[in-house]
Amino acid sequence: MENFKYTGTHELETLSDSAKRYNRYLLSLILKQAPVGGKILDIGAGLGYYAERLKAKGYDILCMEIDEFQCRYMEEKGLTVVRSIDDVADGSIDFIYSINVLEHIDDDGAALKIWAGKLRHNTALGEHGELFIWVPAFNVLYSSFDRLVGHFRRYRKQSVIEKITAAGFTVTKARYSDSMGFLVALLFKWLKGRGDPGNARITKTQVVIFDTFIFPLNRITDALCSRMFGKNVWALARRHSPFCNHPH
């Protein structure tokens, strides 16, 4: 993966700058799970939006990113960055979070097993290390935008649970999220998401409109729909004990 260049940097910059409510919501999910006093690993840290804010709150945060431009960008912000998961010692991490990363990995099951190995068996809180992931949901929404940014797939909640469990975790929570985004993504695919990926780029104006007027409606719709559908799915899981072959 040397000299890897992520094809969706433009979209990542647009989302980081303009999707303020969306990003605050994701940050709140991470903060609900992240252990105070533990070592945290951000896998696929991108431009460091979440890591920068966790560091400002006093968390011990390590970023893993393979895109060289994004690595340098984060280092200039004062974040600690490694360029390969192999640079993270096994059993050294209390909590891993990964936002919109797993769908970019061809063999996602193998990646999850490697991530499991980086977590401690006994954390600062006396428990096994935990993983939080957020990924795009439902292949019916797969569009030219997904191809543009390098997505291999989208997920169903059950497939996320199965993959995480097979990798050595016990899933403690799994939910769909952004039910309004599901409807918008369907409309986007019908209007411009079935052709040339070059025509599927999102604009700052589109992101701001969605973030300001549509995303906040999820407070109501997700309460009704999070068990059934959403544009994304997230899961929280705990690493198995080394002495336990089956999840409890």
PATORRO-252975 format. One record per residue (C-alpha): residue number from 1; residue in three letters; x, y, z. Coordinates in pm, 1 decimal. Each point is the difference from the previous one (the first is absolute). Example, Ala and Ser with C-alpha at 12.3 -4.5 7.8 and 13.67 -1.06 7.14 Angstrom:
# PATORRO-252975
   num   residu          u          v          w
     1      Ala     1230.0     -450.0      780.0
     2      Ser      137.0      344.0      -66.0
END
This chain:
# PATORRO-252975
   num   residu          u          v          w
     1      Met        0.0        0.0        0.0
     2      Glu      301.9      230.9      -31.1
     3      Asn      -85.8      339.5     -154.0
     4      Phe     -370.6      -83.2       18.9
     5      Lys     -223.8      290.8     -103.0
     6      Tyr     -360.8        2.8      114.8
     7      Thr     -237.1       86.0     -286.5
     8      Gly     -259.7      165.5      223.4
     9      Thr      208.4      272.5      163.9
    10      His     -207.9      274.0     -166.5
    11      Glu     -320.5     -150.0      140.5
    12      Leu      163.3      -49.4      340.9
    13      Glu      101.4      366.1       11.5
    14      Thr     -352.2      105.6     -100.8
    15      Leu     -157.7     -212.6      273.4
    16      Ser      252.1      113.3      264.0
    17      Asp      -61.7      367.5      -75.2
    18      Ser     -374.1        1.2      -65.9
    19      Ala     -171.1     -292.9      175.2
    20      Lys       19.5      157.5      343.8
    21      Arg     -305.0     -166.8      159.1
    22      Tyr       86.6     -337.3     -152.1
    23      Asn      355.5       18.1      133.2
    24      Arg     -110.1      115.9      344.6
    25      Tyr     -240.4     -293.8       17.6
    26      Leu      272.5     -248.8      -89.7
    27      Leu      238.3      159.3      248.2
    28      Ser     -266.6      -36.1      271.0
    29      Leu      -33.1     -372.8      -79.9
    30      Ile      376.2      -47.2       29.1
    31      Leu       17.3      192.7      327.5
    32      Lys     -279.1     -211.3      150.4
    33      Gln      213.4     -311.2      -49.1
    34      Ala      359.1      123.9       38.3
    35      Pro      160.2      -88.1      335.7
    36      Val      150.0      283.6      202.0
    37      Gly      365.2      -78.4       66.4
    38      Gly       31.6     -266.5     -268.9
    39      Lys      207.0      -10.2     -318.6
    40      Ile     -220.5       69.7     -303.3
    41      Leu       69.4      -88.1     -363.1
    42      Asp     -172.9      177.9     -289.4
    43      Ile       23.0     -236.4     -299.8
    44      Gly      -24.6      183.7     -330.2
    45      Ala       22.9      336.6      172.3
    46      Gly      -26.6      198.1     -325.1
    47      Leu       55.7      368.9       68.6
    48      Gly      -15.9      -52.1      376.9
    49      Tyr     -334.2      167.8       71.7
    50      Tyr      -97.7     -235.4      282.7
    51      Ala      352.0      -65.8      127.7
    52      Glu       74.6      372.1       30.4
    53      Arg     -308.2       54.2      214.8
    54      Leu       67.2     -304.0      217.1
    55      Lys      354.6      118.9       58.8
    56      Ala     -131.3      344.5       99.3
    57      Lys     -215.8     -172.0      262.9
    58      Gly      305.4     -172.3      147.8
    59      Tyr      -28.4     -344.7     -159.3
    60      Asp      312.9     -196.8      -86.8
    61      Ile      -58.1      -38.0     -374.7
    62      Leu      203.5     -174.4     -270.7
    63      Cys      -96.2       40.9     -367.4
    64      Met       49.6     -267.3     -266.3
    65      Glu      -24.8      119.9     -359.8
    66      Ile      157.5     -129.0     -324.1
    67      Asp      -55.6      305.1     -221.2
    68      Glu      322.6      200.5       10.6
    69      Phe     -160.1      341.6      -56.4
    70      Gln     -243.9      -58.6      284.0
    71      Cys      279.5     -126.4      227.4
    72      Arg      201.3      318.5      -52.2
    73      Tyr     -312.1      212.8       48.9
    74      Met      -65.3     -160.8      339.3
    75      Glu      363.0       16.9      107.1
    76      Glu       -3.2      373.4      -69.1
    77      Lys     -292.5       19.8      244.6
    78      Gly      213.8     -167.8      266.0
    79      Leu     -166.7     -341.0      -14.4
    80      Thr      197.8     -322.1       40.8
    81      Val      -29.9     -203.9     -321.1
    82      Val      107.5     -345.3     -116.7
    83      Arg      -26.8     -107.0     -362.6
    84      Ser      -70.7     -370.6       48.8
    85      Ile     -194.6     -211.4      246.9
    86      Asp      321.0     -204.3       28.8
    87      Asp      153.8      300.3      178.3
    88      Val     -248.8      -43.8      286.6
    89      Ala      114.9     -250.9      262.0
    90      Asp     -228.5     -296.4       67.1
    91      Gly     -193.9       29.5      324.4
    92      Ser       85.2      368.9       43.8
    93      Ile     -336.8      169.5      -62.6
    94      Asp     -301.5       42.8      229.5
    95      Phe     -247.8      131.2     -257.0
    96      Ile      -11.0        8.4     -381.0
    97      Tyr     -239.0      205.5     -207.1
    98      Ser      -27.2       -3.6     -377.4
    99      Ile     -229.6      232.1     -194.3
   100      Asn      -83.9      -89.4     -361.6
   101      Val      309.3     -216.3      -48.8
   102      Leu      -92.7     -369.4       -7.2
   103      Glu     -187.3       35.2     -330.7
   104      His      327.8      106.5     -166.3
   105      Ile      173.5     -328.1       91.9
   106      Asp      -34.2     -294.5     -236.4
   107      Asp       46.5     -268.3      268.5
   108      Asp     -185.3      171.3      284.1
   109      Gly      -17.7     -317.9      208.9
   110      Ala      378.4      -35.1        5.8
   111      Ala       34.4      367.9       91.5
   112      Leu     -235.8      -39.1      295.9
   113      Lys      204.7     -294.4      131.8
   114      Ile      314.8      213.7      -15.6
   115      Trp     -178.8      281.8      181.5
   116      Ala     -110.1     -242.3      271.7
   117      Gly      361.9      -92.9       59.6
   118      Lys       90.2      363.0       73.9
   119      Leu     -242.4       18.9      294.0
   120      Arg       96.4      -77.6      356.1
   121      His     -146.4     -296.6      183.5
   122      Asn       -4.1      207.6      318.1
   123      Thr      -50.3      372.5      -52.6
   124      Ala       45.8      295.9      230.4
   125      Leu     -358.7      -63.8      110.5
   126      Gly       61.7     -368.5       72.7
   127      Glu     -192.9     -121.4     -304.0
   128      His       85.9     -123.6     -347.2
   129      Gly       66.5      259.2     -269.3
   130      Glu     -290.0      129.3     -207.8
   131      Leu      -63.3       83.5     -365.3
   132      Phe     -241.8      257.8     -143.1
   133      Ile      -63.7        2.6     -374.5
   134      Trp     -221.8      210.7     -226.0
   135      Val      -54.8     -115.1     -359.7
   136      Pro     -240.4       72.0     -290.2
   137      Ala     -312.3     -217.9       -6.8
   138      Phe     -209.2     -180.8     -262.2
   139      Asn      135.0     -100.0     -341.2
   140      Val     -318.4      136.3     -155.4
   141      Leu      156.7      341.9       61.6
   142      Tyr      330.4      -94.4     -167.1
   143      Ser       56.4      264.4     -267.7
   144      Ser      263.5      157.2     -219.5
   145      Phe       95.9      210.0      303.3
   146      Asp       97.6     -320.2      182.8
   147      Arg      216.2      -97.6     -296.9
   148      Leu      151.7      348.9      -11.1
   149      Val      123.1      -17.9      358.0
   150      Gly      109.3     -364.7      -17.4
   151      His     -272.9     -192.5      182.4
   152      Phe       -0.2     -377.1      -51.2
   153      Arg     -340.0      -42.3      163.0
   154      Arg     -266.6      130.4      231.5
   155      Tyr     -124.1     -198.1      301.7
   156      Arg     -309.8     -132.9      171.8
   157      Lys       -8.1       -4.2      380.0
   158      Gln        4.3     -379.5        9.6
   159      Ser      301.3      -22.5     -229.5
   160      Val      189.9      244.0      223.8
   161      Ile      -82.8     -207.8      307.0
   162      Glu      107.7     -321.5     -171.9
   163      Lys      330.3      141.1     -127.1
   164      Ile       91.8      156.1      333.2
   165      Thr      -90.5     -313.6      194.0
   166      Ala      204.1     -220.5     -235.6
   167      Ala      300.8      227.3       57.1
   168      Gly        7.0      -63.0      375.1
   169      Phe     -244.6      249.4      148.3
   170      Thr     -322.9       -5.0      193.9
   171      Val     -238.6      258.7     -142.9
   172      Thr     -171.6      198.7      276.2
   173      Lys     -192.5      253.0     -213.3
   174      Ala      -91.0       36.0     -367.5
   175      Arg     -230.1      259.6     -153.7
   176      Tyr      -92.0      160.2     -330.2
   177      Ser       33.5      377.3      -10.6
   178      Asp      -92.1      292.4     -227.5
   179      Ser     -337.8     -120.7     -123.9
   180      Met      -56.6      333.5     -175.3
   181      Gly      332.9      -47.7     -176.9
   182      Phe     -123.9     -337.1     -125.4
   183      Leu     -282.1      173.5     -187.2
   184      Val      229.9      272.4     -131.1
   185      Ala      252.9     -260.6     -117.6
   186      Leu     -273.9     -185.7     -188.9
   187      Leu      -98.6      324.0     -172.7
   188      Phe      364.1       80.3      -77.3
   189      Lys       54.8     -343.1     -155.3
   190      Trp     -309.7       38.4     -218.9
   191      Leu       95.7      351.6     -115.3
   192      Lys      376.9      -23.4      -53.9
   193      Gly      147.2     -301.4      174.4
   194      Arg      -29.8     -265.0     -271.4
   195      Gly      239.3      133.0     -262.9
   196      Asp      351.8      139.2      -23.6
   197      Pro      158.5       30.6      347.1
   198      Gly      143.5      333.1     -111.2
   199      Asn     -352.8      141.1       -0.2
   200      Ala      -72.8     -120.8      351.3
   201      Arg      206.1      250.7      196.1
   202      Ile     -179.0      177.0      280.4
   203      Thr       19.7      376.9       39.8
   204      Lys       39.7      209.4      311.7
   205      Thr     -345.6      150.9      -58.8
   206      Gln     -162.1     -343.7      -13.9
   207      Val      172.6     -106.8      322.0
   208      Val      -97.1      320.4      183.0
   209      Ile     -366.0      -32.9     -103.5
   210      Phe      -14.5     -362.1      114.8
   211      Asp      187.8       70.9      322.3
   212      Thr     -211.7      304.4       89.8
   213      Phe     -351.5     -100.1      -96.4
   214      Ile      -17.1     -380.2      -40.8
   215      Phe      250.8     -166.5      233.5
   216      Pro     -156.0      152.2      318.2
   217      Leu     -327.5     -179.3      -81.7
   218      Asn      175.6     -326.2       87.9
   219      Arg      -64.4       75.2      366.2
   220      Ile     -360.7      -92.7      -72.5
   221      Thr       27.4     -249.9     -284.4
   222      Asp      289.9     -203.6      141.9
   223      Ala     -198.6      -59.1      318.0
   224      Leu     -255.2     -177.4     -216.6
   225      Cys      221.9     -153.7     -269.3
   226      Ser      343.0      -84.2      147.3
   227      Arg      -84.5     -369.6       33.6
   228      Met     -110.5      -21.4     -364.4
   229      Phe      206.8      227.1     -223.9
   230      Gly      234.2      296.1      -30.9
   231      Lys      269.2      132.6     -229.8
   232      Asn      261.6     -130.2      242.6
   233      Val       38.4     -272.6      257.1
   234      Trp      218.0       10.4      310.7
   235      Ala      109.1     -262.3      248.2
   236      Leu      178.9      -20.3      333.0
   237      Ala      183.0     -321.5       87.9
   238      Arg      233.5     -136.9      267.3
   239      Arg      295.8     -224.0      -71.3
   240      His      -45.6     -359.3      114.8
   241      Ser      198.9     -130.2      291.2
   242      Pro      301.9     -200.8     -122.1
   243      Phe     -139.4     -289.1      205.1
   244      Cys     -345.7       13.2     -159.9
   245      Asn      -63.1     -153.1     -340.2
   246      His     -362.5      111.7      -29.4
   247      Pro     -177.0      330.8       58.9
   248      His     -229.1       23.8      302.6
END
